[in-house]
């Protein structure tokens, strides 16, 4: 599968941004390790999602001349942006609970938007019903191999920028970022997924032995609010024996405030969840090691 990630990286070369690493002192988080913040919120569309969406659209069946997606906001913006690059129309279904700024961003990239009452699961169901009657490519936000391979290019980038890093911490919603990064970094670094307590789909799946539906809510639901973990994320976590780190809404808010107050980095709540895992003390670290924390998105402009 390593070849799939390398192929995705070649496909995306020159079309996505090589996002920066910001070094922080471990003492700022009361840890004895070196901390590097991977600022993926500076990616096109303001989140890592641009990687997977464009990789998927560049590999889609050319007979399908339009694309549909469901999203809490970030994936939808990425699909709209990628569709504009590829030159095909896009329809994006978003839940009514998604921030208005995210819906505006999707429209700004030229997609037609459909607002559905509820959360991401309701938007996904509506998009599937709509797509069943049309010859369109449906790009799933996380349960799609091409999307995960695109997300995994972030892992290859980290390996080039910080080859000494042996631990990478990522926010986890449906698990596309986690699975893609973990598989791309197999044998190079351990990847730890961080889930909100209000959206515990990977933990629930591992406890049940299969992906199961969980209630979703909380401050990060617009970006991490998948009701069921992706099959690839579940398989990856089982293969590597990974247990997700769990964080509360309060811990996410503290991490988001820290990023703004100390770095002037304006992450959205879901984008700060990985840092919340480190700051809460739930991510195990060794003295002197280098830990990369991915700040995955910044599409919520409210200053914390």
C-alpha positions as CSV (number, residue, x, y, z in Angstrom):
1,X,0.0,0.0,0.0
2,X,3.0,2.3,0.4
3,X,3.0,2.6,-3.4
4,X,-0.5,4.0,-3.3
5,X,0.6,6.9,-1.0
6,X,3.6,7.6,-3.1
7,X,1.4,7.7,-6.3
8,X,-1.0,10.0,-4.5
9,X,1.9,12.3,-3.6
10,X,3.1,12.4,-7.2
11,X,-0.5,13.1,-8.4
12,X,-0.9,16.0,-5.9
13,X,2.6,17.5,-6.4
14,X,2.3,21.1,-7.2
15,X,-1.4,21.3,-6.5
16,X,-1.4,21.1,-2.7
17,X,0.6,23.1,-0.2
18,X,3.5,21.8,1.8
19,X,2.3,23.0,5.1
20,X,4.8,24.2,7.8
21,X,5.9,22.8,11.1
22,X,5.9,25.2,14.0
23,X,8.3,24.2,16.9
24,X,7.0,24.6,20.4
25,X,8.8,23.9,23.7
26,X,7.6,20.8,25.5
27,X,7.7,22.8,28.7
28,X,4.8,24.9,27.4
29,X,2.7,21.7,27.7
30,X,4.4,20.3,30.7
31,X,5.9,17.5,28.7
32,X,9.6,16.5,28.4
33,X,9.5,16.0,24.6
34,X,10.1,18.2,21.6
35,X,6.7,19.3,20.0
36,X,6.2,20.2,16.4
37,X,2.8,21.5,15.3
38,X,2.0,20.6,11.7
39,X,-0.2,23.5,10.6
40,X,-2.5,21.7,8.1
41,X,-5.0,24.5,8.6
42,X,-2.9,26.5,6.2
43,X,-3.7,23.9,3.4
44,X,-6.0,24.9,0.5
45,X,-9.6,25.2,1.8
46,X,-8.3,25.5,5.4
47,X,-8.0,21.8,6.2
48,X,-6.2,18.6,5.4
49,X,-9.3,17.5,3.5
50,X,-8.0,19.1,0.3
51,X,-5.5,16.3,-0.1
52,X,-8.0,13.4,-0.1
53,X,-10.7,15.2,-2.1
54,X,-8.3,16.1,-5.0
55,X,-6.7,12.7,-5.1
56,X,-10.1,11.1,-5.3
57,X,-11.3,13.4,-8.1
58,X,-8.1,12.9,-10.1
59,X,-8.7,9.1,-10.0
60,X,-12.5,9.1,-10.5
61,X,-14.1,7.4,-13.5
62,X,-14.1,10.0,-16.3
63,X,-17.6,8.8,-17.4
64,X,-19.0,10.4,-14.2
65,X,-19.2,14.1,-15.1
66,X,-20.2,15.5,-11.7
67,X,-19.6,14.9,-8.0
68,X,-21.6,14.8,-4.8
69,X,-20.4,14.8,-1.2
70,X,-21.8,15.1,2.3
71,X,-19.9,17.1,4.8
72,X,-19.9,19.0,8.1
73,X,-18.1,21.6,6.1
74,X,-14.4,20.9,5.6
75,X,-14.7,17.9,3.2
76,X,-17.5,19.7,1.3
77,X,-15.2,22.7,0.7
78,X,-12.4,20.4,-0.3
79,X,-14.6,18.6,-2.8
80,X,-15.9,21.9,-4.2
81,X,-12.4,23.2,-4.6
82,X,-11.1,20.0,-6.2
83,X,-14.1,19.9,-8.6
84,X,-13.3,23.4,-9.7
85,X,-9.8,22.3,-10.5
86,X,-10.9,19.2,-12.3
87,X,-13.6,21.2,-14.1
88,X,-16.8,19.3,-13.1
89,X,-19.8,20.5,-11.1
90,X,-20.2,19.6,-7.5
91,X,-23.2,19.2,-5.2
92,X,-22.6,19.2,-1.4
93,X,-25.0,18.2,1.3
94,X,-24.3,19.9,4.7
95,X,-26.2,19.6,8.0
96,X,-28.0,22.6,9.4
97,X,-25.7,22.4,12.4
98,X,-22.7,23.2,10.3
99,X,-21.3,26.7,10.9
100,X,-22.6,29.2,8.3
101,X,-19.0,30.2,7.5
102,X,-18.3,26.7,6.3
103,X,-21.4,26.7,4.0
104,X,-20.3,30.0,2.6
105,X,-16.9,28.7,1.8
106,X,-18.4,25.7,-0.1
107,X,-20.5,28.1,-2.2
108,X,-17.5,30.3,-2.7
109,X,-15.8,27.4,-4.5
110,X,-18.7,27.2,-6.9
111,X,-20.6,24.1,-5.6
112,X,-24.3,23.9,-5.2
113,X,-25.2,23.4,-1.6
114,X,-28.1,21.4,0.0
115,X,-28.8,22.0,3.7
116,X,-30.2,19.1,5.6
117,X,-31.7,19.2,9.2
118,X,-29.5,17.4,11.7
119,X,-25.8,16.4,11.8
120,X,-23.4,14.8,9.3
121,X,-25.2,11.4,9.3
122,X,-28.5,13.0,8.0
123,X,-26.6,14.9,5.3
124,X,-24.8,11.7,4.2
125,X,-28.1,9.8,4.0
126,X,-29.7,12.7,1.9
127,X,-26.7,12.8,-0.4
128,X,-26.9,9.0,-1.0
129,X,-30.5,9.2,-1.8
130,X,-29.9,12.1,-4.3
131,X,-26.9,10.3,-5.9
132,X,-28.9,7.1,-6.4
133,X,-30.9,8.8,-9.1
134,X,-28.0,10.3,-11.0
135,X,-24.7,9.3,-12.7
136,X,-22.4,11.1,-10.3
137,X,-19.3,10.2,-8.4
138,X,-19.9,10.2,-4.6
139,X,-16.8,11.1,-2.6
140,X,-17.1,9.9,0.9
141,X,-15.5,12.1,3.6
142,X,-13.4,9.3,5.1
143,X,-14.5,5.8,4.1
144,X,-12.9,6.0,0.7
145,X,-9.5,4.5,-0.2
146,X,-8.5,7.3,-2.6
147,X,-9.4,9.9,0.1
148,X,-7.4,8.1,2.7
149,X,-4.4,7.8,0.4
150,X,-4.6,11.6,-0.3
151,X,-4.7,12.2,3.5
152,X,-1.7,9.9,3.9
153,X,0.4,12.3,1.9
154,X,0.5,14.4,5.0
155,X,2.3,11.5,6.7
156,X,4.9,11.3,3.9
157,X,5.4,15.1,4.2
158,X,6.0,14.8,8.0
159,X,8.5,12.0,7.3
160,X,10.5,14.3,5.0
161,X,10.2,17.4,7.3
162,X,10.9,15.6,10.6
163,X,12.5,12.2,10.0
164,X,13.4,12.0,13.6
165,X,9.8,12.0,14.7
166,X,8.5,8.7,16.0
167,X,5.1,9.8,17.2
168,X,2.3,11.7,15.3
169,X,-0.9,12.8,17.0
170,X,-4.0,13.5,14.8
171,X,-7.6,14.4,15.4
172,X,-10.0,11.6,14.6
173,X,-13.6,11.9,13.3
174,X,-14.4,9.3,10.7
175,X,-10.8,8.2,10.7
176,X,-9.6,9.1,7.2
177,X,-6.7,11.2,8.5
178,X,-5.8,8.7,11.1
179,X,-5.8,5.6,8.8
180,X,-4.1,7.4,5.9
181,X,-1.4,8.8,8.1
182,X,-0.8,5.7,10.1
183,X,-0.5,3.5,7.0
184,X,1.7,6.0,5.2
185,X,4.0,6.1,8.2
186,X,4.0,2.3,8.9
187,X,7.4,1.4,10.3
188,X,8.5,5.0,10.6
189,X,6.3,6.5,13.4
190,X,3.3,5.6,15.6
191,X,0.2,7.6,14.8
192,X,-2.3,8.2,17.7
193,X,-5.9,9.2,17.0
194,X,-7.6,11.6,19.4
195,X,-11.4,11.5,19.6
196,X,-13.8,13.8,21.5
197,X,-15.8,12.0,24.2
198,X,-18.9,13.3,22.5
199,X,-18.1,11.5,19.2
200,X,-16.4,8.3,20.3
201,X,-17.0,6.2,17.2
202,X,-13.6,4.5,16.9
203,X,-13.5,3.6,20.6
204,X,-17.0,2.2,20.4
205,X,-16.1,0.2,17.3
206,X,-13.0,-1.3,19.0
207,X,-15.1,-2.2,22.1
208,X,-17.8,-3.8,19.9
209,X,-15.5,-5.6,17.5
210,X,-17.0,-3.8,14.5
211,X,-18.0,-0.3,13.5
212,X,-21.2,0.8,15.3
213,X,-23.4,3.8,15.3
214,X,-22.9,6.3,18.2
215,X,-24.6,9.5,19.2
216,X,-22.6,12.6,18.1
217,X,-22.5,16.1,19.6
218,X,-20.2,18.5,21.3
219,X,-18.0,21.4,20.2
220,X,-16.2,19.5,17.5
221,X,-19.2,17.8,15.9
222,X,-19.1,19.9,12.7
223,X,-15.7,18.3,11.8
224,X,-15.4,15.2,13.9
225,X,-19.0,14.2,14.2
226,X,-19.2,10.9,12.2
227,X,-21.7,8.5,13.8
228,X,-19.7,5.5,12.7
229,X,-16.0,5.0,12.2
230,X,-14.7,4.2,8.7
231,X,-13.9,0.6,7.9
232,X,-10.4,1.5,7.0
233,X,-9.8,3.3,10.3
234,X,-11.3,0.4,12.2
235,X,-9.1,-2.1,10.4
236,X,-6.0,0.1,10.9
237,X,-6.5,0.5,14.6
238,X,-7.0,-3.2,15.1
239,X,-3.9,-4.1,13.0
240,X,-1.7,-1.7,15.0
241,X,-3.4,-2.4,18.3
242,X,-4.2,1.3,18.7
243,X,-6.5,2.7,21.4
244,X,-7.8,6.3,20.7
245,X,-7.0,9.0,23.1
246,X,-10.2,10.6,24.4
247,X,-10.6,14.3,25.2
248,X,-13.5,16.4,26.6
249,X,-15.0,19.5,25.1
250,X,-13.4,21.5,27.8
251,X,-9.9,20.1,27.0
252,X,-10.5,20.9,23.3
253,X,-11.5,24.5,24.1
254,X,-8.4,24.9,26.3
255,X,-6.1,23.7,23.5
256,X,-7.8,25.9,21.0
257,X,-7.4,28.9,23.3
258,X,-3.7,28.1,23.8
259,X,-3.1,28.0,20.0
260,X,-4.6,31.4,19.5
261,X,-3.2,33.1,22.6
262,X,0.4,31.8,22.3
263,X,0.8,31.2,18.5
264,X,-2.0,33.3,16.9
265,X,-3.1,30.1,15.2
266,X,-6.9,30.1,14.8
267,X,-7.8,26.4,14.8
268,X,-11.4,25.1,14.8
269,X,-12.3,22.9,17.7
270,X,-11.9,19.7,15.8
271,X,-8.5,20.9,14.5
272,X,-7.3,21.4,18.0
273,X,-8.4,18.0,19.4
274,X,-5.0,16.4,18.7
275,X,-3.3,19.1,20.8
276,X,-5.9,18.6,23.5
277,X,-4.8,15.0,23.7
278,X,-1.2,16.1,24.4
279,X,-2.0,18.9,26.7
280,X,-4.3,16.7,28.8
281,X,-1.5,14.3,29.5
282,X,-3.2,11.4,27.8
283,X,-0.7,11.0,25.0
284,X,2.3,9.0,26.4
285,X,5.6,10.6,25.5
286,X,9.3,9.8,26.3
287,X,11.8,12.4,27.4
288,X,13.7,13.8,24.4
289,X,11.6,12.3,21.7
290,X,10.0,14.4,18.9
291,X,6.2,14.4,18.7
292,X,4.3,15.9,15.7
293,X,0.8,17.2,16.5
294,X,-1.4,17.9,13.5
295,X,-3.5,21.0,13.6
296,X,-5.9,19.7,11.0
297,X,-8.3,22.6,10.3
298,X,-9.2,26.2,10.8
299,X,-12.6,26.9,9.2
300,X,-14.3,28.3,12.3
301,X,-13.3,32.0,12.5
302,X,-14.6,32.7,16.0
303,X,-11.7,33.8,18.2
304,X,-11.7,31.6,21.3
